[in-house]
Amino acid sequence: MGTGKRAIAALCVVLLAFFVILPFAACGDSQDDGGSGGVTEKPTGSVEQDLSMFDTIPHYDVEPHVVYTLTISGDNATFADGSKSVSIAEDSLLPNIVCTNDGEYVIGVKYVGTGKEVKDYRFRMPAENTTIEIITSNEKPPYFAELSPGTNGFDYNSSGDDTLWEEVAFNIEANSPFTMNAEYDIEVIKTGTDIDGNGSDDFLRGNVLEISGVAGNFARMLSSAGDFGSEEGIIAGETYTFTYNFENFGENEISFRMYQTQTTIRLGVTGDKGAATAVNAGRTITLGAGESASYNISFTADAENNNIIPVLELRSTFKKEKLGIAIAKENKDLSCTHEIAKIDAEDGDCGRAGNVEYYGCALCGGMWSDAEGQNPVAMTDVTVKKEHTTGEQYGGIGQETHRDKCSVCGGVVGDAAKHELRYVVIEVPTQESDGRSEEKCVKCGYATGNEMTLTYDDYYNMVGVYGTEVSVANSIGAGLPDEIAALLDDEFFDTETMTVYTKSDFAMPDRDVTLRNFDEPVGTGILHLEKKGGSGDAGPHCYDGCKAELKSREDTAVVTEDGRAVKGRELTFTNPTGVFRIDANYTPDAQTLGVDGMVFHLTIQNRTNATITFGVGQVNSVSNKVDGAYVDDVTLKHGETKTFTLTFPDGKGWTNANALTLFDFADGTPSEVTIAMALSYEPKA
């Protein structure tokens, strides 16, 4: 037989297998008590084909599909096609049933021979030919459907979708039991599986989920409930009974809680918009390996729709554990005699919510503040939550973002933040060989994989120290590692704070730093911006009667317009009115030249978070007059730098070693102004 014919034959086998194992049962008015159709008729057309041979014989390496005969005894019912017998596979659900008498409905199945009776939705085909009797009733039973939790998708898992994260977080009430945590994953690994409940024949069809995460994590599992606003779906104001079966298919004990909501994650009193109901009264359900349990809850719908949203919350750490969940819906009120028991207060932590003392019924999930069951409460009324403790720990790391990591519970929490990427020294260069740097996030350490060659000259002028990873000597408070100290001059500075250090006084701060050497100033030397000697008015001060303060920090760096960094002073002017005088002392090779023989280079950098305007002049240290050079209406934006060359006119200065810089700020200047100033000099040409 050719390849095409083989493919057709194989497809026939698959189709036949699909037809014969279709589950579910119906009754009288074709009510569907399982959610889908029954056995289909043979294909119609000009040629009828008998495919029954594929049930029993091997065919081109396709495993034969084993089926058994199911026969209905008695005259009160037939299968949907009018027959009394069908061939179906082991464990199949009851096919669609048609009642012979009008007004009768299927309510159960009796196995002929053993006499065992089960609900129609509890029927499973044995691995043998079987005869059954259909149990009917003149009263229409409540609509029943088995739901498949999670097959339509999860509203939250570790997908890394920040938009989804924020959307879900928005719908969580502050006192709900849920804690957002990105370290969580959930996946359906098996569908259409019998999930046991409280013992023999207490099973429902559902899904097996593989879950990993820590306590406090949760997921909403969208579950289809049928046609919108119909008996099959959800009708506003109607009360339904939901049955939840849980079975631990893993090898470790697992603890969790389960809730059911309709439209959002919000938890409120049943009947409120977004209301939710707690399964098992909000108590923790703990199952050992192979154990199972079943619970009923009463749920009143807020609005018409075609789905419900089960919410699973972890109460223990799951490491690829397998939890089976099956859900059934019946259109009826839950009649419960209530077995009310006290739920003790639980302190909880930031990884999972605690609760105050309350009372709950394990049969229906009801919750009350009193032992008599008179005052209903919801989880929002009894929940106690604690805040996460975040610091310099990060998790939930992706290509673009990272999140804070709680130091108490290990949860990855909060809004996603973009990486702060910087090239970090991985291999220090020498004069004989190049080194390399790698692009990393300076917060969480995420590496992009981008690398750069680092030459000795590059590294000499810009030395990167990355956290505590370059050297064990680089812990907080420690001095410089030897390989970095060897590349620095006697004085260098921190490019973030502009603080000047020497090798002996440097101490590693609690952050990453970039250290840099100073460049040579223009001219022959740097002026020390202070007046030396015993004068009472030495140093920076307010001049000519103005009422203001002037604070200065001597050891700072100033980056010039062309990218050079020279040593200077940081000055803060408080309420800058009048004239401020900055004294300078210099020692030229031939002091007899005095200020008349000098050219001054003044660099000013605006470190105020505003634009500032001022006049600045270089004057003689004795006359205090602007008999030298003056620049008016200097405007600097925040972070902007300008350098001025100021020259005294000949014959106007005195022969001494002092010079003054005067500042005069324009009207409308902020009440506090901070600038950096560097001054250097050289003899006139």
Salt bridges, closest charged atoms under 4 A:
ASP29 OD2 - LYS140 NZ 3.83
ASP155 OD2 - ARG220 NH2 2.07
ASP162 OD1 - ARG403 NH2 2.72
GLU173 OE2 - ARG266 NH2 2.68
ASP194 OD1 - ARG124 NE 2.83
ASP194 OD1 - ARG205 NE 2.80
ASP201 OD2 - LYS116 NZ 2.62
ASP202 OD1 - ARG122 NH2 3.00
GLU210 OE1 - LYS320 NZ 3.92
GLU210 OE2 - LYS322 NZ 3.74
GLU231 OE2 - LYS140 NZ 3.64
GLU313 OE2 - ARG315 NH1 3.02
GLU330 OE1 - LYS332 NZ 3.69
ASP344 OD1 - LYS342 NZ 3.89
GLU346 OE1 - ARG257 NH2 3.49
GLU346 OE2 - ARG315 NH2 3.35
ASP347 OD2 - LYS386 NZ 3.02
GLU357 OE1 - LYS342 NZ 3.90
GLU427 OE1 - ARG436 NE 3.55
GLU451 OE2 - ARG436 NH1 3.00
GLU469 OE1 - LYS440 NZ 3.51
GLU491 OE2 - LYS567 NZ 2.99
ASP494 OD2 - ARG511 NH2 2.56
GLU496 OE1 - ARG511 NH1 3.23
ASP519 OD2 - ARG516 NH2 3.50
ASP537 OD2 - ARG581 NH2 3.12
GLU554 OE1 - ARG569 NH2 3.78
ASP555 OD1 - LYS567 NZ 3.56
ASP562 OD2 - ARG564 NE 3.06
GLU570 OE2 - ARG553 NH2 3.78
GLU570 OE2 - ARG607 NH1 2.82
ASP583 OD1 - ARG581 NE 2.88
ASP650 OD1 - LYS684 NZ 2.63
GLU682 OE2 - HIS601 NE2 2.75
